[in-house]
Amino acid sequence: MAEQKTGSTWTWTERQEIVREYHQSDQSQRAFCQQWGIVPSTLRNWCRRLAEGDQDDERKAVSATRLLPVTLSTENAVAPGTGISLVARNGLRVDVAPGFDTATLQRVLATLEAVA
């Protein structure tokens, strides 16, 4: 069985390969999607985008990413081995413990960036 990922974590190259394999397979859409761990609507979306030539998905996502300045400070620092603290220019602080959930941190940072 293929690696289990969500639809948004596949790279554009991986999506292209999956669509190619689907078109070359004799499987039903349902069976093929179960094999790859994706839902049929995701596969249909990838097929449509590939047919339309929308190869810039990843480039669009990368170009939409903004880098924010970071200032390192020892003031109120987190004890070694306990995690990290992120402090934005506006004073907002995010403390991250070891073993954090990456998806949750991404949502928190996106929310903070939206209000900055």
Rosetta blueprint (number, residue, H / E / L):
1 M L
2 A L
3 E L
4 Q L
5 K L
6 T L
7 G H
8 S H
9 T H
10 W L
11 T L
12 W H
13 T H
14 E H
15 R H
16 Q H
17 E H
18 I H
19 V H
20 R H
21 E H
22 Y H
23 H H
24 Q H
25 S L
26 D L
27 Q L
28 S L
29 Q H
30 R H
31 A H
32 F H
33 C H
34 Q H
35 Q H
36 W H
37 G L
38 I L
39 V L
40 P H
41 S H
42 T H
43 L H
44 R H
45 N H
46 W H
47 C H
48 R H
49 R H
50 L H
51 A H
52 E H
53 G L
54 D L
55 Q L
56 D L
57 D H
58 E H
59 R H
60 K H
61 A H
62 V H
63 S H
64 A L
65 T L
66 R L
67 L L
68 L L
69 P L
70 V L
71 T L
72 L L
73 S L
74 T L
75 E L
76 N L
77 A L
78 V L
79 A L
80 P L
81 G L
82 T L
83 G L
84 I E
85 S E
86 L E
87 V E
88 A L
89 R L
90 N L
91 G L
92 L L
93 R E
94 V E
95 D E
96 V E
97 A L
98 P L
99 G L
100 F L
101 D L
102 T H
103 A H
104 T H
105 L H
106 Q H
107 R H
108 V H
109 L H
110 A H
111 T H
112 L H
113 E H
114 A H
115 V H
116 A L
